Amino acid sequence: MATYVAFLRAINLGAKRKFPQEAIAAATEAAGFTGVATHINTGNVRLGTAMRSRVRIEAALEQSYLADRGFAVPTIVLTPAELRAVVDEAARLAPDHAGRHYVSLLKDEPEASAAAALEALSTPGERVHVAGRGVHLVLGESYHEAALSNAVVEKHLGVATNRNLTVLRALVQKWC
């Protein structure tokens, strides 16, 4: 039985996309996954499965979440090693950064040319760095005023969900 970490996109952001942790856990278990745990109410789920295909795991979760909630919940799945690599890359990229560091997790690894085009949007005050399926947004003090965002990442690279580095570090400590 392998362990994976799933990240749900665009839940609990408004009145119509509510998906409480208990319901996420129940829908994940209903899809046949075991050892299910959640971390804070932003859609972070640890699960166990005999499945080895990330694409199949994501599809099974998305089908179960749609059936439970009545709306699509794009889901990105990483192995614990992949999640650790994202956090390790953050430490290498901006070890002393005093601003905000967010990571957009991608469904699929981008083409090199698309990653380069996104990275070209970096400015002295905001940097974007693509490493595999992790897109690091190293920003100033205000995420909401930043030109770089998960929406910009999705425009260039496809489906992504965004977490701050503090949450990702906590998940690595807790589940990896």
CYANA upper distance limits for C-alpha pairs under 8 A (distance plus 0.5 A):
  1 MET  CA     48 GLY  CA      6.52
  1 MET  CA     49 THR  CA      5.75
  1 MET  CA     50 ALA  CA      5.31
  2 ALA  CA     48 GLY  CA      5.95
  2 ALA  CA     49 THR  CA      6.01
  2 ALA  CA     50 ALA  CA      6.61
  2 ALA  CA     51 MET  CA      8.25
  2 ALA  CA     52 ARG  CA      8.28
  3 THR  CA     46 ARG  CA      7.53
  3 THR  CA     47 LEU  CA      6.15
  3 THR  CA     48 GLY  CA      4.93
  3 THR  CA     49 THR  CA      7.10
  3 THR  CA     79 THR  CA      7.33
  3 THR  CA     80 PRO  CA      7.68
  4 TYR  CA     46 ARG  CA      6.33
  4 TYR  CA     47 LEU  CA      5.99
  4 TYR  CA     48 GLY  CA      6.79
  4 TYR  CA     49 THR  CA      8.47
  4 TYR  CA     77 VAL  CA      7.11
  4 TYR  CA     78 LEU  CA      6.33
  4 TYR  CA     79 THR  CA      5.21
  4 TYR  CA     80 PRO  CA      6.63
  5 VAL  CA     44 ASN  CA      7.59
  5 VAL  CA     45 VAL  CA      6.08
  5 VAL  CA     46 ARG  CA      5.04
  5 VAL  CA     47 LEU  CA      6.89
  5 VAL  CA     77 VAL  CA      6.16
  5 VAL  CA     78 LEU  CA      5.83
  5 VAL  CA     79 THR  CA      6.63
  5 VAL  CA     80 PRO  CA      7.16
  5 VAL  CA     83 LEU  CA      8.45
  6 ALA  CA     43 GLY  CA      8.30
  6 ALA  CA     44 ASN  CA      6.38
  6 ALA  CA     45 VAL  CA      5.51
  6 ALA  CA     46 ARG  CA      6.81
  6 ALA  CA     47 LEU  CA      8.16
  6 ALA  CA     75 THR  CA      6.97
  6 ALA  CA     76 ILE  CA      6.10
  6 ALA  CA     77 VAL  CA      4.83
  6 ALA  CA     78 LEU  CA      6.88
  7 PHE  CA     43 GLY  CA      6.11
  7 PHE  CA     44 ASN  CA      5.38
  7 PHE  CA     45 VAL  CA      6.97
  7 PHE  CA     75 THR  CA      6.08
  7 PHE  CA     76 ILE  CA      5.64
  7 PHE  CA     77 VAL  CA      6.79
  7 PHE  CA    161 THR  CA      7.65
  8 LEU  CA     42 THR  CA      7.98
  8 LEU  CA     43 GLY  CA      5.21
  8 LEU  CA     44 ASN  CA      7.03
  8 LEU  CA     73 VAL  CA      6.83
  8 LEU  CA     74 PRO  CA      6.59
  8 LEU  CA     75 THR  CA      5.10
  8 LEU  CA     76 ILE  CA      7.06
  8 LEU  CA    161 THR  CA      7.62
  9 ARG  CA     43 GLY  CA      7.70
  9 ARG  CA     73 VAL  CA      6.59
  9 ARG  CA     74 PRO  CA      5.89
  9 ARG  CA     75 THR  CA      6.55
  9 ARG  CA     76 ILE  CA      8.37
  9 ARG  CA    160 ALA  CA      7.79
  9 ARG  CA    161 THR  CA      5.59
  9 ARG  CA    162 ASN  CA      8.32
 10 ALA  CA     17 ARG  CA      8.02
 10 ALA  CA     73 VAL  CA      7.58
 10 ALA  CA     74 PRO  CA      8.34
 10 ALA  CA    161 THR  CA      7.99
 11 ILE  CA     17 ARG  CA      5.81
 11 ILE  CA     18 LYS  CA      6.52
 11 ILE  CA     19 PHE  CA      6.70
 11 ILE  CA     42 THR  CA      7.34
 11 ILE  CA     43 GLY  CA      7.47
 11 ILE  CA     73 VAL  CA      7.85
 12 ASN  CA     17 ARG  CA      5.96
 12 ASN  CA     18 LYS  CA      5.04
 12 ASN  CA     19 PHE  CA      6.52
 12 ASN  CA     20 PRO  CA      8.14
 12 ASN  CA     41 ASN  CA      8.01
 12 ASN  CA     42 THR  CA      7.39
 13 LEU  CA     17 ARG  CA      6.98
 13 LEU  CA     18 LYS  CA      7.83
 14 GLY  CA     18 LYS  CA      7.42
 17 ARG  CA     71 PHE  CA      8.05
 19 PHE  CA     23 ALA  CA      6.81
 19 PHE  CA     24 ILE  CA      6.90
 19 PHE  CA     69 ARG  CA      7.73
 20 PRO  CA     24 ILE  CA      6.77
 20 PRO  CA     41 ASN  CA      7.07
 21 GLN  CA     25 ALA  CA      6.68
 21 GLN  CA     38 THR  CA      6.82
 21 GLN  CA     39 HIS  CA      8.43
 21 GLN  CA     40 ILE  CA      7.97
 21 GLN  CA     41 ASN  CA      6.34
 21 GLN  CA     43 GLY  CA      7.88
 22 GLU  CA     26 ALA  CA      6.69
 23 ALA  CA     27 ALA  CA      6.54
 24 ILE  CA     28 THR  CA      6.54
 24 ILE  CA     38 THR  CA      8.37
 24 ILE  CA     43 GLY  CA      8.20
 24 ILE  CA     65 TYR  CA      7.98
 25 ALA  CA     29 GLU  CA      6.67
 25 ALA  CA     36 VAL  CA      6.66
 25 ALA  CA     37 ALA  CA      7.13
 25 ALA  CA     38 THR  CA      7.33
 25 ALA  CA     45 VAL  CA      8.17
 26 ALA  CA     30 ALA  CA      6.54
 27 ALA  CA     31 ALA  CA      6.82
 27 ALA  CA     61 LEU  CA      8.44
 27 ALA  CA     64 SER  CA      6.36
 27 ALA  CA     65 TYR  CA      6.58
 27 ALA  CA     68 ASP  CA      6.96
 28 THR  CA     32 GLY  CA      7.46
 28 THR  CA     33 PHE  CA      6.47
 28 THR  CA     36 VAL  CA      7.65
 28 THR  CA     47 LEU  CA      8.42
 28 THR  CA     61 LEU  CA      6.86
 28 THR  CA     64 SER  CA      7.45
 28 THR  CA     65 TYR  CA      8.12
 29 GLU  CA     33 PHE  CA      5.40
 29 GLU  CA     34 THR  CA      6.65
 29 GLU  CA     36 VAL  CA      7.36
 30 ALA  CA     64 SER  CA      7.68
 31 ALA  CA     60 ALA  CA      6.89
 31 ALA  CA     61 LEU  CA      6.98
 31 ALA  CA     64 SER  CA      6.30
 32 GLY  CA     49 THR  CA      8.34
 33 PHE  CA     47 LEU  CA      6.52
 33 PHE  CA     48 GLY  CA      6.14
 33 PHE  CA     49 THR  CA      6.01
 34 THR  CA     47 LEU  CA      6.24
 34 THR  CA     48 GLY  CA      5.35
 34 THR  CA     49 THR  CA      6.93
 35 GLY  CA     46 ARG  CA      7.79
 35 GLY  CA     47 LEU  CA      5.86
 35 GLY  CA     48 GLY  CA      6.00
 36 VAL  CA     45 VAL  CA      7.33
 36 VAL  CA     46 ARG  CA      5.97
 36 VAL  CA     47 LEU  CA      5.06
 36 VAL  CA     48 GLY  CA      7.46
 37 ALA  CA     45 VAL  CA      6.18
 37 ALA  CA     46 ARG  CA      5.67
 37 ALA  CA     47 LEU  CA      7.28
 38 THR  CA     43 GLY  CA      7.81
 38 THR  CA     44 ASN  CA      6.09
 38 THR  CA     45 VAL  CA      5.01
 38 THR  CA     46 ARG  CA      6.83
 39 HIS  CA     43 GLY  CA      7.89
 39 HIS  CA     44 ASN  CA      5.94
 39 HIS  CA     45 VAL  CA      7.11
 39 HIS  CA    171 LEU  CA      8.12
 40 ILE  CA     44 ASN  CA      7.63
 46 ARG  CA    175 TRP  CA      7.78
 51 MET  CA     56 ARG  CA      8.01
 51 MET  CA     57 ILE  CA      7.33
 52 ARG  CA     57 ILE  CA      8.36
 53 SER  CA     57 ILE  CA      6.77
 54 ARG  CA     58 GLU  CA      6.61
 54 ARG  CA     77 VAL  CA      6.89
 54 ARG  CA     78 LEU  CA      8.21
 55 VAL  CA     59 ALA  CA      6.64
 56 ARG  CA     60 ALA  CA      6.62
 57 ILE  CA     61 LEU  CA      6.72
 57 ILE  CA     77 VAL  CA      8.02
 58 GLU  CA     62 GLU  CA      6.53
 58 GLU  CA     75 THR  CA      6.35
 58 GLU  CA     76 ILE  CA      6.99
 58 GLU  CA     77 VAL  CA      6.85
 59 ALA  CA     63 GLN  CA      6.58
 60 ALA  CA     64 SER  CA      6.76
 61 LEU  CA     65 TYR  CA      6.56
 61 LEU  CA     75 THR  CA      7.74
 62 GLU  CA     66 LEU  CA      6.53
 62 GLU  CA     72 ALA  CA      7.39
 62 GLU  CA     73 VAL  CA      6.35
 62 GLU  CA     74 PRO  CA      6.80
 62 GLU  CA     75 THR  CA      6.87
 63 GLN  CA     67 ALA  CA      6.69
 64 SER  CA     68 ASP  CA      6.63
 65 TYR  CA     69 ARG  CA      6.37
 65 TYR  CA     70 GLY  CA      8.20
 65 TYR  CA     71 PHE  CA      8.18
 65 TYR  CA     72 ALA  CA      7.62
 65 TYR  CA     73 VAL  CA      6.84
 66 LEU  CA     70 GLY  CA      5.49
 66 LEU  CA     71 PHE  CA      5.61
 66 LEU  CA     72 ALA  CA      5.60
 66 LEU  CA     73 VAL  CA      7.05
 67 ALA  CA     71 PHE  CA      8.36
 74 PRO  CA    159 VAL  CA      8.20
 75 THR  CA    107 LYS  CA      8.21
 76 ILE  CA    105 LEU  CA      7.57
 76 ILE  CA    106 LEU  CA      7.28
 76 ILE  CA    107 LYS  CA      5.88
 76 ILE  CA    160 ALA  CA      8.07
 76 ILE  CA    161 THR  CA      8.08
 77 VAL  CA    107 LYS  CA      8.20
 78 LEU  CA     82 GLU  CA      6.25
 78 LEU  CA     83 LEU  CA      6.66
 79 THR  CA     83 LEU  CA      6.84
 80 PRO  CA     84 ARG  CA      6.66
 80 PRO  CA    172 VAL  CA      7.97
 80 PRO  CA    175 TRP  CA      7.91
 80 PRO  CA    176 CYS  CA      5.76
 81 ALA  CA     85 ALA  CA      6.66
 81 ALA  CA    176 CYS  CA      7.95
 82 GLU  CA     86 VAL  CA      6.87
 83 LEU  CA     87 VAL  CA      6.99
 83 LEU  CA    168 LEU  CA      8.20
 83 LEU  CA    172 VAL  CA      7.42
 84 ARG  CA     88 ASP  CA      6.53
 84 ARG  CA    172 VAL  CA      6.64
 84 ARG  CA    176 CYS  CA      7.72
 85 ALA  CA     89 GLU  CA      6.50
 86 VAL  CA     90 ALA  CA      6.89
 86 VAL  CA    131 ALA  CA      8.29
 86 VAL  CA    134 GLY  CA      6.63
 87 VAL  CA     91 ALA  CA      7.01
 87 VAL  CA    165 LEU  CA      7.88
 87 VAL  CA    168 LEU  CA      7.27
 87 VAL  CA    169 ARG  CA      6.89
 87 VAL  CA    172 VAL  CA      8.38
 88 ASP  CA     92 ARG  CA      6.88
 89 GLU  CA     93 LEU  CA      6.43
 89 GLU  CA    131 ALA  CA      8.23
 90 ALA  CA     94 ALA  CA      6.55
 90 ALA  CA     95 PRO  CA      7.81
 90 ALA  CA    136 HIS  CA      7.65
 90 ALA  CA    165 LEU  CA      8.34
 91 ALA  CA     95 PRO  CA      5.34
 94 ALA  CA    138 VAL  CA      8.13
 97 HIS  CA    101 HIS  CA      8.42
 97 HIS  CA    138 VAL  CA      8.35
 98 ALA  CA    140 GLY  CA      8.48
 99 GLY  CA    138 VAL  CA      7.84
 99 GLY  CA    139 LEU  CA      6.40
 99 GLY  CA    140 GLY  CA      5.19
 99 GLY  CA    141 GLU  CA      5.42
100 ARG  CA    137 LEU  CA      8.49
100 ARG  CA    138 VAL  CA      6.53
100 ARG  CA    139 LEU  CA      5.53
100 ARG  CA    140 GLY  CA      6.31
100 ARG  CA    141 GLU  CA      6.39
100 ARG  CA    142 SER  CA      7.89
100 ARG  CA    143 TYR  CA      7.47
100 ARG  CA    164 ASN  CA      8.25
101 HIS  CA    136 HIS  CA      7.48
101 HIS  CA    137 LEU  CA      6.17
101 HIS  CA    138 VAL  CA      5.09
101 HIS  CA    139 LEU  CA      6.56
101 HIS  CA    164 ASN  CA      6.58
101 HIS  CA    165 LEU  CA      6.25
102 TYR  CA    136 HIS  CA      6.44
102 TYR  CA    137 LEU  CA      5.60
102 TYR  CA    138 VAL  CA      7.08
102 TYR  CA    139 LEU  CA      8.43
102 TYR  CA    162 ASN  CA      7.18
102 TYR  CA    163 ARG  CA      6.14
102 TYR  CA    164 ASN  CA      4.68
102 TYR  CA    165 LEU  CA      5.96
103 VAL  CA    134 GLY  CA      6.70
103 VAL  CA    135 VAL  CA      5.84
103 VAL  CA    136 HIS  CA      5.05
103 VAL  CA    137 LEU  CA      6.43
103 VAL  CA    162 ASN  CA      6.06
103 VAL  CA    163 ARG  CA      6.00
103 VAL  CA    164 ASN  CA      6.63
103 VAL  CA    165 LEU  CA      7.14
104 SER  CA    134 GLY  CA      6.35
104 SER  CA    135 VAL  CA      5.46
104 SER  CA    136 HIS  CA      7.05
104 SER  CA    137 LEU  CA      8.15
104 SER  CA    150 ASN  CA      6.65
104 SER  CA    153 VAL  CA      7.83
104 SER  CA    160 ALA  CA      6.22
104 SER  CA    161 THR  CA      5.75
104 SER  CA    162 ASN  CA      4.65
104 SER  CA    163 ARG  CA      6.98
105 LEU  CA    133 ARG  CA      6.25
105 LEU  CA    134 GLY  CA      5.36
105 LEU  CA    135 VAL  CA      6.89
105 LEU  CA    160 ALA  CA      5.71
105 LEU  CA    161 THR  CA      5.84
105 LEU  CA    162 ASN  CA      6.71
105 LEU  CA    163 ARG  CA      8.47
106 LEU  CA    133 ARG  CA      5.35
106 LEU  CA    134 GLY  CA      6.78
106 LEU  CA    135 VAL  CA      8.11
106 LEU  CA    157 LEU  CA      8.21
106 LEU  CA    158 GLY  CA      7.73
106 LEU  CA    159 VAL  CA      6.51
106 LEU  CA    160 ALA  CA      4.91
106 LEU  CA    161 THR  CA      7.36
107 LYS  CA    133 ARG  CA      7.57
107 LYS  CA    158 GLY  CA      7.99
107 LYS  CA    159 VAL  CA      6.32
107 LYS  CA    160 ALA  CA      6.68
108 ASP  CA    133 ARG  CA      6.79
108 ASP  CA    158 GLY  CA      8.33
108 ASP  CA    159 VAL  CA      8.48
109 GLU  CA    132 GLY  CA      6.03
109 GLU  CA    133 ARG  CA      5.36
110 PRO  CA    114 ALA  CA      6.91
110 PRO  CA    115 ALA  CA      6.68
110 PRO  CA    132 GLY  CA      7.89
110 PRO  CA    133 ARG  CA      7.77
110 PRO  CA    157 LEU  CA      6.58
111 GLU  CA    115 ALA  CA      6.83
112 ALA  CA    116 ALA  CA      6.59
113 SER  CA    117 ALA  CA      6.68
114 ALA  CA    118 LEU  CA      6.83
114 ALA  CA    156 HIS  CA      7.01
114 ALA  CA    157 LEU  CA      7.10
115 ALA  CA    119 GLU  CA      6.65
115 ALA  CA    130 VAL  CA      6.58
115 ALA  CA    156 HIS  CA      8.38
115 ALA  CA    157 LEU  CA      7.81
116 ALA  CA    120 ALA  CA      6.59
117 ALA  CA    121 LEU  CA      7.63
117 ALA  CA    156 HIS  CA      8.38
118 LEU  CA    122 SER  CA      8.33
118 LEU  CA    128 VAL  CA      7.74
118 LEU  CA    153 VAL  CA      7.75
118 LEU  CA    156 HIS  CA      6.96
119 GLU  CA    127 ARG  CA      7.98
119 GLU  CA    128 VAL  CA      5.74
119 GLU  CA    129 HIS  CA      6.32
119 GLU  CA    130 VAL  CA      7.58
121 LEU  CA    127 ARG  CA      8.26
121 LEU  CA    128 VAL  CA      7.81
121 LEU  CA    148 LEU  CA      8.43
122 SER  CA    126 GLU  CA      6.17
122 SER  CA    127 ARG  CA      4.98
122 SER  CA    128 VAL  CA      6.10
123 THR  CA    127 ARG  CA      6.53
125 GLY  CA    139 LEU  CA      7.13
125 GLY  CA    140 GLY  CA      6.82
126 GLU  CA    137 LEU  CA      7.75
126 GLU  CA    138 VAL  CA      6.23
126 GLU  CA    139 LEU  CA      5.16
126 GLU  CA    140 GLY  CA      7.05
126 GLU  CA    146 ALA  CA      8.09
126 GLU  CA    147 ALA  CA      8.40
126 GLU  CA    148 LEU  CA      7.63
127 ARG  CA    136 HIS  CA      8.34
127 ARG  CA    137 LEU  CA      6.39
127 ARG  CA    138 VAL  CA      5.55
127 ARG  CA    139 LEU  CA      7.03
128 VAL  CA    135 VAL  CA      7.32
128 VAL  CA    136 HIS  CA      6.02
128 VAL  CA    137 LEU  CA      5.25
128 VAL  CA    138 VAL  CA      6.80
128 VAL  CA    148 LEU  CA      8.09
129 HIS  CA    135 VAL  CA      6.21
129 HIS  CA    136 HIS  CA      5.56
129 HIS  CA    137 LEU  CA      7.28
130 VAL  CA    134 GLY  CA      6.52
130 VAL  CA    135 VAL  CA      4.95
130 VAL  CA    136 HIS  CA      6.76
131 ALA  CA    135 VAL  CA      6.74
131 ALA  CA    136 HIS  CA      8.33
135 VAL  CA    153 VAL  CA      8.20
137 LEU  CA    148 LEU  CA      7.48
137 LEU  CA    149 SER  CA      7.92
139 LEU  CA    143 TYR  CA      7.35
139 LEU  CA    146 ALA  CA      7.38
139 LEU  CA    148 LEU  CA      8.35
140 GLY  CA    146 ALA  CA      7.94
142 SER  CA    146 ALA  CA      6.85
143 TYR  CA    149 SER  CA      8.21
148 LEU  CA    152 VAL  CA      6.58
148 LEU  CA    153 VAL  CA      8.17
149 SER  CA    153 VAL  CA      6.90
150 ASN  CA    154 GLU  CA      6.60
150 ASN  CA    160 ALA  CA      7.46
150 ASN  CA    161 THR  CA      7.40
150 ASN  CA    162 ASN  CA      6.59
151 ALA  CA    155 LYS  CA      6.65
152 VAL  CA    156 HIS  CA      6.99
153 VAL  CA    157 LEU  CA      6.28
153 VAL  CA    158 GLY  CA      7.74
153 VAL  CA    160 ALA  CA      7.79
154 GLU  CA    158 GLY  CA      4.92
154 GLU  CA    159 VAL  CA      5.94
154 GLU  CA    160 ALA  CA      6.42
163 ARG  CA    167 VAL  CA      7.06
163 ARG  CA    168 LEU  CA      7.37
164 ASN  CA    168 LEU  CA      7.17
165 LEU  CA    169 ARG  CA      6.55
166 THR  CA    170 ALA  CA      6.74
167 VAL  CA    171 LEU  CA      6.74
168 LEU  CA    172 VAL  CA      6.79
169 ARG  CA    173 GLN  CA      6.81
170 ALA  CA    174 LYS  CA      6.53
171 LEU  CA    175 TRP  CA      6.13
171 LEU  CA    176 CYS  CA      7.68
172 VAL  CA    176 CYS  CA      5.25
